[in-house]
Amino acid sequence: MNVFLIAAQTADGFIARSSSHLATDWTSKEDKQFFAERTKKARVVVMGSTTYETFMRPLKDRLNIVYSRGKTYEGVETTQKPPTELIRELQDRGYEEVAICGGATIYTLFMEANCIQTLYLTREPILFGQGITLFTKPIDQKLSLVSSQKLNEEGTVLFEYNVQT
Ligand SMILES: NC(=O)c1ccc[n+]([C@@H]2O[C@H](COP(=O)([O-])OP(=O)(O)OC[C@H]3O[C@@H](n4cnc5c(N)ncnc54)[C@H](OP(=O)(O)O)[C@@H]3O)[C@@H](O)[C@H]2O)c1
């Protein structure tokens, strides 16, 4: 099972201005295209309820799993399971990849559980000064850079990292 984290960041490292800030109103069309293609290839997207409520509809052609302790939504599966248990179940259902799509709380949950093998981080040429960081807690994890790719003329760069074991 390949589990990857996928996120867009500002040049100063933020993933949003605030929890209610729409996930996609500042990212490039090339990043949106990469996100759609890569997550459709994975077939499963996992996210927290706060992120889900920024767009409030299932991402089409993908199994949508939303972490919530109480809410339910039409067209998506909700879960409270520990990451390792969820991944094992998805593997048993025949899935081979899982895309962890945020937000910071869910990125942290999966990173702390040592469930992430790969990170796709798109760096957009924009500054927020303050906002939500990728993780909500200190993380100490070495990465290996697999590739960096300029996605457009404006300077959006996609970094792929593997987690060092
Ligand atoms: N730039 C990017 O690539 C990107 C990607 C994704 C999100 N974002 C941004 O990130 C922000 C949201 O991040 P966030 O950290 O505030 O929220 P989040 O991770 O999207 O969701 C947090 C919610 O997940 C549920 N949850 C968390 N841990 C759980 C557990 N162990 N079991 C069951 N449910 C659990 C809880 O939902 P309940 O309250 O329903 O119980 C919690 O309120 C938004 O601004 C969004 O735009 C940015």
The ligand as a MOL file (V3000), in Angstrom:
LIG
                    3D

  0  0  0     0  0            999 V3000
M  V30 BEGIN CTAB
M  V30 COUNTS 48 52 0 0 0
M  V30 BEGIN ATOM
M  V30 1 N -3.1690 23.7910 0.8720 0
M  V30 2 C -3.6030 22.5650 0.9090 0
M  V30 3 O -3.1320 21.6940 0.1770 0
M  V30 4 C -4.7030 22.1900 1.8630 0
M  V30 5 C -5.2080 20.8900 1.8220 0
M  V30 6 C -6.2170 20.5420 2.7340 0
M  V30 7 C -6.6910 21.4860 3.6410 0
M  V30 8 N -6.1810 22.7270 3.6400 0 CHG=1
M  V30 9 C -6.6550 23.7080 4.6120 0
M  V30 10 O -6.5210 23.1860 5.9260 0
M  V30 11 C -7.5020 23.7940 6.7490 0
M  V30 12 C -8.1840 22.7170 7.5930 0
M  V30 13 O -7.2510 22.0400 8.4100 0
M  V30 14 P -7.6140 21.6270 9.9000 0
M  V30 15 O -6.4230 21.0100 10.5300 0
M  V30 16 O -8.2120 22.8300 10.5520 0 CHG=-1
M  V30 17 O -8.8180 20.5800 9.7300 0
M  V30 18 P -8.9320 19.1310 9.0100 0
M  V30 19 O -7.6770 18.3620 9.2390 0
M  V30 20 O -9.4160 19.3070 7.6270 0
M  V30 21 O -10.1650 18.5040 9.8400 0
M  V30 22 C -10.1470 18.4310 11.2620 0
M  V30 23 C -11.3700 17.6300 11.6790 0
M  V30 24 O -11.1630 16.2490 11.3980 0
M  V30 25 C -11.8200 15.4650 12.3770 0
M  V30 26 N -10.8170 14.6700 13.0640 0
M  V30 27 C -9.5490 14.9960 13.3740 0
M  V30 28 N -8.9290 13.9840 14.0010 0
M  V30 29 C -9.8390 12.9800 14.0860 0
M  V30 30 C -9.8100 11.6690 14.6070 0
M  V30 31 N -8.6950 11.1560 15.1910 0
M  V30 32 N -10.9280 10.9220 14.5260 0
M  V30 33 C -12.0510 11.3830 13.9340 0
M  V30 34 N -12.1340 12.6380 13.4150 0
M  V30 35 C -11.0410 13.4160 13.4980 0
M  V30 36 C -12.5370 16.4190 13.3330 0
M  V30 37 O -13.8310 16.5990 12.7550 0
M  V30 38 P -15.2010 16.8000 13.6090 0
M  V30 39 O -15.0460 18.1750 14.1920 0
M  V30 40 O -16.2640 16.7190 12.5410 0
M  V30 41 O -15.2540 15.7090 14.6170 0
M  V30 42 C -11.7010 17.6860 13.1750 0
M  V30 43 O -12.4240 18.8490 13.5190 0
M  V30 44 C -8.4860 24.5200 5.8180 0
M  V30 45 O -8.2030 25.9050 5.8460 0
M  V30 46 C -8.1490 23.9820 4.4590 0
M  V30 47 O -8.3860 24.9320 3.4620 0
M  V30 48 C -5.1970 23.1060 2.7660 0
M  V30 END ATOM
M  V30 BEGIN BOND
M  V30 1 1 1 2
M  V30 2 2 2 3
M  V30 3 1 2 4
M  V30 4 1 4 5
M  V30 5 2 4 48
M  V30 6 2 5 6
M  V30 7 1 6 7
M  V30 8 2 7 8
M  V30 9 1 8 9
M  V30 10 1 8 48
M  V30 11 1 9 10
M  V30 12 1 9 46
M  V30 13 1 10 11
M  V30 14 1 11 12
M  V30 15 1 11 44
M  V30 16 1 12 13
M  V30 17 1 13 14
M  V30 18 2 14 15
M  V30 19 1 14 16
M  V30 20 1 14 17
M  V30 21 1 17 18
M  V30 22 2 18 19
M  V30 23 1 18 20
M  V30 24 1 18 21
M  V30 25 1 21 22
M  V30 26 1 22 23
M  V30 27 1 23 24
M  V30 28 1 23 42
M  V30 29 1 24 25
M  V30 30 1 25 26
M  V30 31 1 25 36
M  V30 32 1 26 27
M  V30 33 1 26 35
M  V30 34 2 27 28
M  V30 35 1 28 29
M  V30 36 1 29 30
M  V30 37 2 29 35
M  V30 38 1 30 31
M  V30 39 2 30 32
M  V30 40 1 32 33
M  V30 41 2 33 34
M  V30 42 1 34 35
M  V30 43 1 36 37
M  V30 44 1 36 42
M  V30 45 1 37 38
M  V30 46 2 38 39
M  V30 47 1 38 40
M  V30 48 1 38 41
M  V30 49 1 42 43
M  V30 50 1 44 45
M  V30 51 1 44 46
M  V30 52 1 46 47
M  V30 END BOND
M  V30 END CTAB
M  END
